[in-house]
Structure formats: structure tokens, C-alpha cells
Amino acid sequence: FQNADDAAAEEERFLLSCTQLAETNAERAIGSWLEEEFGVLAESRVTFAQDGSYSAKEVTVCVTDFGIYGEEAHIDISLQIGEALEKWFGCPVEVLS
């Protein structure tokens, strides 16, 4: 039988593992969505709460290729991406280029 401390530690490891998997899946979804919706390539980092709620705490996106958009459109596209992701995740979003 496990004692309460061992059980709590195991539960914490399980929640952390699930949170990391959810973060990875969200990052992949963002990349696919950005390519499909805006035609840009980007890397993202999503941080979820580690309390089992899987609520997003912050999202960071770094656009690596703006595709067909010229330099003058980068700020506008970045703002659109940030606004859309804030609605999607309900947390602060930082878009870098």
C-alpha cells in the first residue's frame, strides 16, 4: 500500500505529465492554425496551469516566416494573431517576429 505522501507525489507527476502533453498539443494546433489561417510559419510556447484545470496562463508565438506578407504588414498580422489567440486561450499572448 502507498502512504499519502507517495500517492500525492504520484498524482502530482501524473498531472504534470498531462499538462505537458496538453501544452505540446496546443503548440502544434497553433502552428497548424497559423499556417492555414494566415500563411505564416511560427513556433509557439503555451503554459497551462498545473492544477488539473488545463487553463492557459500564457502563450508566446515567434513568427519565423511571414510568407507572402511584406515587411509593412508584419505588425498588423502580429496584432491579428495576438488578438485571435487571446480569444482562443483567454490569457495574455505575446507575438514576436
C-alpha positions, 0 to 999 in steps of 0.5 A: 500500500502507498502512504499519502505522501507517495500517492500525492507525489504520484498524482502530482507527476501524473498531472504534470505529465498531462499538462505537458502533453496538453501544452505540446498539443496546443503548440502544434494546433497553433502552428497548424492554425497559423499556417492555414489561417494566415500563411505564416510559419511560427513556433509557439510556447503555451503554459497551462496551469498545473492544477488539473484545470488545463487553463492557459496562463500564457502563450508566446508565438515567434513568427519565423516566416511571414510568407507572402506578407511584406515587411509593412504588414508584419505588425498588423498580422502580429496584432491579428494573431495576438488578438485571435489567440487571446480569444482562443486561450483567454490569457495574455499572448505575446507575438514576436517576429 
